[in-house]
Amino acid sequence: MSVWKGLVLLNGIGAPLRIPLFRRIWSASLLSNLGLMIHGVGAAWAMTRMTSSADMVALVQTALMLPVMLLAVTAGAVADMFDRRIVGLLAMSLGLTSAATLSVLTHLDLLTPNVILIFTFLIGCAMALFGPSWQASVSEQVPPDTLPSAVALNGISYNIARSFGPALGGIIVATAGAVAAFVCNAVLYLPLLVVFFLWRRDVEPSRLPPERLGRAIVSGVRYISHSPSLRIVLWRTLATGICGSSVLALMALIARDLLGGGAQTFGMMLGAFGMGAVIGALNIETVRRFITSETAIRISVVTMGLGLAIVAVSRAPVLTAAALVVAGAGWMLAITLFNINIQLSAPRWVAGRALATFQAAISGGIAMGSWFWGHIADGFGTDYALLFSAAALLLTPLLGLWLRMPAAGSRDEQTVDPLADPEVALSIKGRSGPIVIEIEYRVDPQRAREFYGVMQEVQASRQRNGAYGWSIARDLGDTHLWTERYHCPTWNDFLRQRSRATRLERQLFQTASDFHLGIEPIRVRRMLERPFGSVRWKDETPDRAPDLLPAQANVVSGV
């Protein structure tokens, strides 16, 4: 029976582990996550030994997660701009240096609450930088059909570490002190550093120069702001993080105040929560196969809410551990479903930024929620904070009435081959701009309303991929004539926009072009706004006018 179960695992959620590269990175990340869990136990328990304030204890979780919220968008832009392998190496080096320095300071008896928070914050910064590069590179390590399983496996890696790391961390802290926990974290960064160093990533050179950091951030924010499905997932992720973060922030207080235990009890309770999370992740494919995303999210948060309510009233370690298993399963199912939805909905060019925004949403929710539930625990007690958190989770399914979860993977968001660069008659550089694009359609007046509806979808596509100032106008003297107009910041940005269209967007542009009447092709004008200032003409500079016709194209491309 165990052999049969192993075969099912390797052909189901475990299929990506058959790929050597993914298996090596996954195994190394498991060890790194184990070190992070051991660090968390050491930091939280050291804080409880130095202060009785629930607020300060909860701030350990905030310090770890807040950098992900603050730096996520920047980290995502860096992941999309540069070699993700190099970014990962730099991030892991920062984490190793921070953990090693904290170990030294603890050994020298220089540990204070502020020192714990500062270096935990730096380790969180390393997580923030590493996360988008690592997650966005998963699709380079496995075939597309195994990507959901690979995403779930990464979640399992974290929660296997959560299952065993806290218990191990509790033993380490109880027997050798917090310094041993910090040293273990530093040492367990090394395998992941080695694996990333040895990874020979295939990098397809871009025909365009990379975006500048500021513009890359703007491009990512623009894409997400014009993608309704991504916005829904992010808002639901934020709400779940805020409402459910009490168990993560207050676990040390659950062990100390509600169960009357010590570091080992703390580790066991964290392990129970992590074990539940592993159970949830192992069943993610079954859940996705039989129920919709919205139903799955509702069941997950309700399950977690009921688990937290039991934890709040229980004073028996066995019952609390069982409730934490249930809560962990609900938590992991919800977070993994959100993550899969983001991974399958974002094109490759913006994958790092989309995943970074997801990390910002969940980590920001945990950071804000940890601070909030810590204050509630200070004012009303740990048990009441958990009860209020459970009630909030039980109410979050109501968000589905306004923000219904999209079906994960229901859209084909893979980019297609870029279009050839259009010919131009004016001498311009890549940074010249703004570029103005005008497209003229001749449409049957009887189909005007239908055409207008399609163009609203075209608008969202243009704006997601980098356009601004979009408009659609109808000629007052010719009821057949419609003009689409939009801007791109520079010529390079315009060329990037042409290369970002997904297969569905190309089909959408073709649908719009199919409305065009007559034998004459759709007319496209590409113009340089403010040409004198943009190309920096001088009085003696001649106006170049090569024998090139103004560029025109029929619009499968839309431009």
C-alpha positions as CSV (number, residue, x, y, z in Angstrom):
1,M,0.0,0.0,0.0
2,S,2.8,2.5,0.8
3,V,4.5,1.8,-2.6
4,W,1.2,2.5,-4.3
5,K,0.7,5.7,-2.4
6,G,4.3,6.7,-3.4
7,L,3.5,6.1,-7.1
8,V,0.3,8.2,-6.8
9,L,2.3,11.0,-5.2
10,L,4.9,11.0,-7.9
11,N,2.3,11.0,-10.6
12,G,0.2,13.6,-8.9
13,I,1.3,16.5,-6.7
14,G,4.8,15.0,-6.5
15,A,5.4,14.8,-10.2
16,P,7.7,17.9,-10.3
17,L,10.1,16.1,-7.9
18,R,11.0,13.8,-10.8
19,I,12.8,16.8,-12.4
20,P,16.3,16.9,-10.9
21,L,16.7,20.7,-10.9
22,F,13.4,21.3,-9.2
23,R,14.1,18.4,-6.7
24,R,17.5,19.9,-5.7
25,I,16.1,23.5,-5.3
26,W,13.1,22.1,-3.4
27,S,15.2,20.1,-1.0
28,A,17.5,23.0,-0.3
29,S,14.6,25.4,0.2
30,L,13.1,22.9,2.7
31,L,16.3,23.1,4.8
32,S,16.3,26.9,4.5
33,N,12.6,27.0,5.6
34,L,13.6,24.7,8.5
35,G,16.2,27.2,9.6
36,L,13.7,30.1,9.3
37,M,11.3,28.2,11.6
38,I,14.0,27.5,14.1
39,H,15.0,31.2,14.0
40,G,11.3,32.2,14.6
41,V,11.1,30.0,17.7
42,G,14.3,31.3,19.1
43,A,13.4,35.0,18.4
44,A,9.8,34.7,19.8
45,W,10.8,32.7,22.9
46,A,13.8,35.0,23.6
47,M,11.4,37.9,23.4
48,T,9.0,36.3,25.9
49,R,11.9,35.8,28.3
50,M,12.8,39.5,28.0
51,T,9.4,41.1,28.2
52,S,5.9,40.2,29.3
53,S,4.3,42.5,26.6
54,A,2.1,40.5,24.1
55,D,2.6,43.5,21.8
56,M,6.4,43.0,21.7
57,V,6.0,39.2,21.2
58,A,3.6,39.8,18.3
59,L,6.1,42.3,16.8
60,V,8.5,39.5,16.1
61,Q,6.1,38.2,13.4
62,T,5.5,41.7,12.2
63,A,9.3,42.3,11.8
64,L,9.6,39.1,9.8
65,M,6.6,39.9,7.4
66,L,6.6,43.7,7.2
67,P,9.6,43.8,4.8
68,V,7.8,41.5,2.3
69,M,5.0,44.0,2.2
70,L,7.2,47.1,2.0
71,L,9.7,45.7,-0.6
72,A,7.6,43.2,-2.5
73,V,6.9,45.4,-5.5
74,T,10.5,46.5,-5.8
75,A,11.7,42.9,-5.4
76,G,9.3,41.7,-8.1
77,A,10.5,44.4,-10.5
78,V,14.1,43.3,-9.8
79,A,13.1,39.7,-10.4
80,D,11.7,40.6,-13.8
81,M,14.6,42.9,-14.8
82,F,17.6,40.8,-13.8
83,D,18.8,37.2,-13.7
84,R,16.6,35.6,-11.1
85,R,19.5,33.2,-10.1
86,I,21.8,36.2,-9.2
87,V,19.0,37.9,-7.3
88,G,18.4,34.8,-5.3
89,L,22.0,34.4,-4.5
90,L,22.2,38.0,-3.2
91,A,19.1,37.6,-1.1
92,M,20.4,34.4,0.5
93,S,23.7,36.1,1.2
94,L,21.9,38.9,3.0
95,G,19.9,36.3,5.1
96,L,23.1,34.4,5.9
97,T,24.9,37.5,7.0
98,S,22.0,38.7,9.2
99,A,21.6,35.4,10.9
100,A,25.3,35.0,11.5
101,T,25.6,38.5,13.0
102,L,22.6,37.9,15.3
103,S,24.3,34.7,16.4
104,V,27.5,36.6,17.3
105,L,25.6,39.3,19.2
106,T,23.7,36.7,21.1
107,H,26.8,34.8,22.0
108,L,28.4,38.1,23.3
109,D,25.3,38.6,25.5
110,L,24.3,41.7,23.6
111,L,20.8,40.5,22.7
112,T,18.0,43.0,23.4
113,P,14.4,43.2,22.1
114,N,15.4,45.9,19.6
115,V,18.3,43.7,18.4
116,I,15.9,40.8,17.8
117,L,13.5,43.0,15.9
118,I,16.2,44.7,13.8
119,F,17.9,41.4,12.6
120,T,14.6,39.7,12.2
121,F,13.6,42.6,10.0
122,L,16.8,42.1,7.9
123,I,16.1,38.4,7.5
124,G,12.6,39.4,6.4
125,C,14.2,41.7,3.8
126,A,16.1,38.7,2.5
127,M,12.9,36.8,2.2
128,A,11.2,39.7,0.4
129,L,14.0,39.8,-2.2
130,F,14.3,36.1,-2.6
131,G,10.6,35.2,-2.8
132,P,9.6,36.7,-6.2
133,S,12.8,35.5,-7.9
134,W,12.4,32.0,-6.6
135,Q,8.6,31.6,-7.3
136,A,8.8,33.2,-10.7
137,S,11.6,30.8,-11.7
138,V,9.5,27.8,-10.8
139,S,7.9,27.9,-14.3
140,E,11.4,27.6,-15.8
141,Q,12.1,24.5,-13.8
142,V,9.0,22.4,-14.5
143,P,6.6,21.8,-17.5
144,P,3.5,24.0,-17.6
145,D,1.1,21.1,-16.7
146,T,3.0,20.5,-13.4
147,L,3.2,24.1,-12.4
148,P,0.2,24.0,-9.9
149,S,1.7,20.9,-8.3
150,A,5.1,22.7,-8.1
151,V,3.5,25.7,-6.4
152,A,1.7,23.4,-3.9
153,L,5.0,21.6,-3.3
154,N,6.7,24.8,-2.4
155,G,4.0,25.5,0.1
156,I,4.4,21.9,1.4
157,S,8.2,22.6,1.8
158,Y,7.4,25.6,4.0
159,N,4.9,23.7,6.1
160,I,7.0,20.6,6.5
161,A,9.5,22.9,8.0
162,R,6.7,24.5,10.1
163,S,5.7,21.0,11.2
164,F,9.1,19.9,12.4
165,G,11.1,23.1,12.7
166,P,9.3,24.6,15.6
167,A,9.4,21.4,17.6
168,L,13.1,21.1,16.8
169,G,13.5,24.8,17.6
170,G,11.9,24.3,20.9
171,I,14.2,21.5,21.8
172,I,17.3,23.6,20.7
173,V,16.2,26.6,22.6
174,A,15.4,24.6,25.7
175,T,18.7,22.8,25.7
176,A,21.2,25.3,24.2
177,G,19.5,28.7,24.2
178,A,18.5,31.1,21.5
179,V,22.0,31.4,20.1
180,A,21.9,27.8,18.9
181,A,18.7,28.5,17.1
182,F,20.2,31.5,15.3
183,V,23.3,29.5,14.4
184,C,21.2,26.7,12.9
185,N,19.4,29.3,10.8
186,A,22.7,30.6,9.4
187,V,24.0,27.2,8.6
188,L,20.8,26.1,6.8
189,Y,21.1,29.0,4.4
190,L,24.2,27.3,2.9
191,P,22.6,24.4,0.9
192,L,20.3,26.8,-1.0
193,L,23.2,29.1,-1.7
194,V,25.1,26.2,-3.2
195,V,22.2,25.0,-5.3
196,F,21.5,28.4,-6.8
197,F,25.2,28.9,-7.4
198,L,25.4,25.6,-9.4
199,W,22.2,26.2,-11.3
200,R,23.0,27.1,-14.9
201,R,19.9,29.0,-15.9
202,D,19.0,29.3,-19.5
203,V,18.5,33.0,-20.1
204,E,16.9,34.1,-23.3
205,P,18.5,37.5,-24.2
206,S,16.0,40.3,-24.7
207,R,16.1,42.3,-27.9
208,L,15.2,45.4,-25.9
209,P,17.2,47.0,-23.0
210,P,15.8,46.3,-19.5
211,E,13.3,48.7,-18.0
212,R,14.5,51.1,-15.4
213,L,13.5,50.1,-11.9
214,G,11.0,52.9,-11.4
215,R,9.3,52.3,-14.8
216,A,9.3,48.5,-14.1
217,I,7.5,49.1,-10.8
218,V,5.0,51.3,-12.5
219,S,4.5,48.7,-15.3
220,G,3.8,46.1,-12.7
221,V,1.4,48.3,-10.7
222,R,-0.4,49.2,-14.0
223,Y,-0.8,45.6,-15.0
224,I,-2.3,44.6,-11.7
225,S,-4.6,47.7,-11.5
226,H,-6.1,46.9,-14.9
227,S,-6.5,43.1,-14.2
228,P,-9.7,42.6,-12.3
229,S,-9.1,38.9,-11.6
230,L,-5.7,39.6,-10.0
231,R,-7.2,42.5,-7.9
232,I,-9.8,40.2,-6.5
233,V,-7.3,37.5,-5.5
234,L,-5.1,40.1,-3.8
235,W,-7.9,41.7,-1.8
236,R,-9.1,38.3,-0.7
237,T,-5.5,37.4,0.2
238,L,-5.1,40.5,2.3
239,A,-8.3,40.0,4.1
240,T,-7.4,36.4,4.9
241,G,-4.0,37.4,6.1
242,I,-5.3,40.0,8.5
243,C,-8.1,37.9,9.9
244,G,-6.1,34.7,10.3
245,S,-2.7,36.0,11.5
246,S,-3.6,35.8,15.1
247,V,-2.6,32.2,15.4
248,L,0.9,33.0,13.9
249,A,1.4,36.1,16.0
250,L,0.2,34.7,19.4
251,M,1.4,31.1,19.2
252,A,4.0,31.7,21.9
253,L,1.3,33.2,24.2
254,I,-1.0,30.3,23.4
255,A,1.7,28.0,24.7
256,R,2.6,30.1,27.7
257,D,-0.7,31.7,28.9
258,L,-3.4,29.3,27.7
259,L,-1.6,26.0,28.1
260,G,1.0,26.9,30.8
261,G,3.8,25.4,28.8
262,G,7.3,26.3,27.8
263,A,9.5,26.4,24.7
264,Q,8.8,22.7,23.9
265,T,5.1,23.2,24.1
266,F,5.4,26.3,21.8
267,G,7.3,24.2,19.3
268,M,4.8,21.4,19.4
269,M,1.9,23.8,18.8
270,L,3.6,25.3,15.9
271,G,4.4,21.9,14.6
272,A,0.7,20.9,14.8
273,F,-0.3,23.9,12.8
274,G,2.4,23.1,10.2
275,M,1.3,19.5,10.1
276,G,-2.2,20.6,9.3
277,A,-0.8,22.9,6.6
278,V,1.0,19.9,5.0
279,I,-2.3,18.0,5.0
280,G,-4.0,20.9,3.3
281,A,-1.3,21.2,0.6
282,L,-1.3,17.5,-0.1
283,N,-5.0,17.7,-0.9
284,I,-4.9,20.8,-3.1
285,E,-5.2,18.9,-6.4
286,T,-8.3,17.0,-5.1
287,V,-9.9,20.3,-4.0
288,R,-9.2,22.0,-7.3
289,R,-10.5,19.1,-9.2
290,F,-13.9,18.9,-7.6
291,I,-14.9,22.3,-6.3
292,T,-14.6,25.9,-7.6
293,S,-12.1,28.3,-6.3
294,E,-14.7,30.4,-4.5
295,T,-16.2,27.4,-2.7
296,A,-12.8,26.1,-1.8
297,I,-11.8,29.5,-0.3
298,R,-15.0,29.7,1.7
299,I,-14.6,26.2,3.1
300,S,-10.9,26.9,3.9
301,V,-11.5,30.1,5.9
302,V,-14.5,28.7,7.8
303,T,-12.4,25.6,8.7
304,M,-9.7,27.8,10.0
305,G,-12.1,30.0,11.9
306,L,-13.6,27.0,13.7
307,G,-10.2,25.7,14.5
308,L,-9.2,29.0,16.1
309,A,-12.4,29.2,18.2
310,I,-11.5,25.8,19.7
311,V,-7.9,26.9,20.4
312,A,-9.3,30.0,22.2
313,V,-11.4,28.0,24.6
314,S,-9.2,24.9,25.0
315,R,-6.8,24.5,27.9
316,A,-5.8,20.9,27.0
317,P,-2.6,20.6,24.8
318,V,-4.0,17.6,22.9
319,L,-7.2,19.4,22.0
320,T,-5.4,22.6,21.1
321,A,-3.0,20.7,18.9
322,A,-5.8,18.9,17.1
323,A,-7.6,22.3,16.5
324,L,-4.3,23.8,15.2
325,V,-4.1,20.9,12.7
326,V,-7.5,21.8,11.4
327,A,-6.7,25.5,11.3
328,G,-3.4,24.9,9.6
329,A,-5.1,22.8,6.8
330,G,-7.6,25.6,6.2
331,W,-4.9,28.3,6.2
332,M,-2.7,26.4,3.7
333,L,-5.5,25.5,1.3
334,A,-6.5,29.2,1.1
335,I,-3.0,30.6,0.7
336,T,-2.0,27.9,-1.9
337,L,-5.2,28.5,-3.9
338,F,-4.5,32.3,-4.0
339,N,-0.9,31.6,-5.0
340,I,-1.8,29.2,-7.8
341,N,-4.4,31.7,-9.2
342,I,-1.7,34.4,-9.4
343,Q,0.9,32.0,-11.0
344,L,-1.5,30.9,-13.7
345,S,-3.0,34.3,-14.4
346,A,0.2,36.5,-14.9
347,P,2.2,36.4,-18.1
348,R,5.9,35.7,-17.8
349,W,7.0,39.3,-18.3
350,V,5.3,40.4,-15.2
351,A,5.3,37.2,-13.2
352,G,7.8,38.4,-10.6
353,R,5.9,41.6,-10.0
354,A,2.5,39.8,-9.7
355,L,3.9,37.2,-7.3
356,A,5.6,40.0,-5.3
357,T,2.3,41.8,-5.0
358,F,0.8,38.6,-3.8
359,Q,3.5,38.3,-1.2
360,A,2.9,41.9,-0.2
361,A,-0.8,41.2,0.3
362,I,-0.3,38.1,2.4
363,S,2.7,39.4,4.4
364,G,1.1,42.8,4.8
365,G,-2.0,41.1,6.1
366,I,0.0,39.0,8.5
367,A,2.0,42.0,9.6
368,M,-1.0,44.3,10.2
369,G,-3.0,41.5,11.7
370,S,-0.2,40.5,14.1
371,W,0.1,44.1,15.3
372,F,-3.7,44.3,15.7
373,W,-4.2,41.0,17.4
374,G,-1.3,41.7,19.7
375,H,-3.0,44.9,20.9
376,I,-6.3,43.0,21.4
377,A,-4.5,40.3,23.4
378,D,-2.9,43.0,25.6
379,G,-6.2,44.6,26.3
380,F,-8.6,41.6,26.5
381,G,-6.4,38.5,26.7
382,T,-5.1,36.0,24.3
383,D,-8.3,33.9,24.3
384,Y,-10.5,36.8,23.3
385,A,-8.1,37.9,20.6
386,L,-8.3,34.4,19.1
387,L,-12.1,34.4,19.4
388,F,-12.4,37.8,17.6
389,S,-10.0,36.5,14.9
390,A,-12.2,33.4,14.5
391,A,-15.3,35.5,14.1
392,A,-13.6,37.7,11.5
393,L,-12.6,34.6,9.5
394,L,-16.1,33.2,9.6
395,L,-17.4,36.5,8.1
396,T,-14.8,36.6,5.3
397,P,-16.9,34.4,2.9
398,L,-19.3,37.3,2.6
399,L,-16.6,39.0,0.5
400,G,-17.4,36.5,-2.2
401,L,-20.6,38.4,-2.8
402,W,-18.6,41.3,-4.1
403,L,-15.2,39.8,-4.9
404,R,-15.9,36.4,-6.3
405,M,-12.8,34.3,-6.9
406,P,-11.9,33.7,-10.6
407,A,-11.3,30.2,-11.8
408,A,-7.6,29.5,-11.6
409,G,-6.1,28.7,-15.0
410,S,-9.3,29.5,-16.9
411,R,-7.4,31.9,-19.1
412,D,-4.5,31.4,-21.4
413,E,-2.1,34.1,-20.2
414,Q,1.1,32.9,-22.0
415,T,2.7,35.5,-24.2
416,V,3.1,34.8,-27.9
417,D,5.9,35.6,-30.3
418,P,6.5,39.3,-30.5
419,L,5.6,41.3,-33.6
420,A,8.2,42.6,-35.9
421,D,9.2,46.2,-35.2
422,P,7.3,48.7,-37.4
423,E,9.2,50.8,-40.0
424,V,9.6,54.4,-39.2
425,A,10.6,57.4,-41.3
426,L,11.7,59.7,-38.4
427,S,15.0,59.2,-36.7
428,I,14.2,58.4,-33.1
429,K,15.9,56.7,-30.2
430,G,14.6,54.1,-27.8
431,R,14.1,56.7,-25.1
432,S,12.2,59.1,-27.5
433,G,8.6,59.8,-26.5
434,P,5.9,60.0,-25.7
435,I,4.6,57.9,-28.6
436,V,1.0,58.4,-29.8
437,I,-0.8,55.6,-31.6
438,E,-4.0,56.2,-33.6
439,I,-5.9,53.3,-35.2
440,E,-8.9,54.0,-37.5
441,Y,-11.7,51.4,-37.9
442,R,-14.6,51.6,-40.2
443,V,-17.5,49.8,-38.5
444,D,-21.1,49.1,-39.6
445,P,-23.3,51.5,-37.5
446,Q,-25.6,48.6,-36.8
447,R,-22.8,46.9,-34.9
448,A,-21.6,50.1,-33.1
449,R,-22.7,49.0,-29.6
450,E,-21.1,45.5,-30.1
451,F,-17.8,47.1,-31.3
452,Y,-17.8,49.5,-28.4
453,G,-18.1,46.6,-25.9
454,V,-15.1,44.8,-27.5
455,M,-13.1,48.0,-27.4
456,Q,-13.6,48.3,-23.6
457,E,-11.8,45.0,-23.4
458,V,-9.1,46.3,-25.8
459,Q,-8.7,49.3,-23.5
460,A,-7.9,47.1,-20.5
461,S,-5.4,45.0,-22.5
462,R,-3.6,48.1,-23.8
463,Q,-3.4,49.6,-20.3
464,R,-2.2,46.4,-18.7
465,N,0.7,46.2,-21.1
466,G,1.9,49.7,-20.8
467,A,-0.4,52.2,-22.5
468,Y,-1.9,55.3,-20.9
469,G,-4.3,58.0,-22.0
470,W,-6.5,55.5,-24.0
471,S,-9.6,56.8,-25.7
472,I,-12.1,55.7,-28.4
473,A,-13.8,58.4,-30.5
474,R,-16.5,58.3,-33.2
475,D,-16.4,60.8,-36.1
476,L,-19.4,63.2,-36.1
477,G,-19.4,63.5,-39.9
478,D,-18.9,59.9,-40.7
479,T,-20.8,57.3,-38.6
480,H,-18.6,54.5,-39.8
481,L,-15.3,56.0,-38.6
482,W,-14.0,55.2,-35.2
483,T,-10.5,56.2,-33.9
484,E,-8.7,54.4,-31.0
485,R,-5.9,56.5,-29.5
486,Y,-3.4,55.8,-26.7
487,H,0.1,56.8,-25.6
488,C,3.3,54.9,-24.6
489,P,6.0,56.7,-22.6
490,T,8.9,56.0,-25.0
491,W,9.6,54.1,-28.2
492,N,11.1,51.2,-26.3
493,D,8.0,51.1,-24.1
494,F,5.9,50.9,-27.2
495,L,8.0,48.0,-28.6
496,R,7.7,46.2,-25.2
497,Q,3.9,46.6,-25.3
498,R,3.8,44.9,-28.7
499,S,5.8,42.0,-27.3
500,R,3.6,41.5,-24.2
501,A,0.3,40.4,-25.7
502,T,-0.9,37.0,-24.7
503,R,-2.7,34.6,-27.0
504,L,-6.1,35.7,-25.7
505,E,-5.2,39.4,-26.2
506,R,-4.1,38.7,-29.8
507,Q,-7.4,37.0,-30.4
508,L,-9.1,40.1,-28.9
509,F,-7.3,42.4,-31.2
510,Q,-8.3,40.2,-34.2
511,T,-11.9,40.3,-33.0
512,A,-11.7,44.1,-33.0
513,S,-10.1,44.2,-36.5
514,D,-12.8,41.9,-37.8
515,F,-15.4,44.7,-37.4
516,H,-13.5,46.7,-40.0
517,L,-15.3,47.2,-43.3
518,G,-14.1,47.7,-46.8
519,I,-11.1,46.7,-48.9
520,E,-8.7,49.3,-47.4
521,P,-6.7,48.0,-44.4
522,I,-7.1,49.5,-41.0
523,R,-5.1,52.6,-40.8
524,V,-2.4,52.9,-38.1
525,R,-0.6,56.1,-37.2
526,R,2.4,56.1,-34.9
527,M,3.5,59.6,-33.9
528,L,6.1,61.2,-31.8
529,E,4.6,63.8,-29.5
530,R,6.6,67.0,-29.1
531,P,9.1,66.0,-31.8
532,F,11.4,69.0,-31.4
533,G,12.0,68.5,-27.7
534,S,12.0,64.7,-27.9
535,V,14.7,64.4,-30.5
536,R,16.6,67.5,-29.3
537,W,16.8,69.2,-32.7
538,K,19.2,72.1,-33.2
539,D,19.0,74.8,-35.8
540,E,21.6,73.1,-37.9
541,T,20.2,69.6,-37.6
542,P,18.6,68.5,-40.9
543,D,15.2,66.8,-40.9
544,R,15.9,63.3,-42.0
545,A,13.3,62.0,-44.4
546,P,14.3,58.6,-45.8
547,D,12.3,57.1,-48.6
548,L,10.1,55.2,-46.2
549,L,6.3,55.3,-46.2
550,P,4.4,55.9,-43.0
551,A,3.9,52.6,-41.2
552,Q,0.5,51.0,-41.7
553,A,-0.7,47.6,-40.7
554,N,-3.8,45.5,-40.5
555,V,-4.4,44.9,-36.9
556,V,-4.0,41.4,-35.7
557,S,-1.4,43.3,-33.6
558,G,-3.7,46.1,-32.6
559,V,-1.0,48.6,-33.4
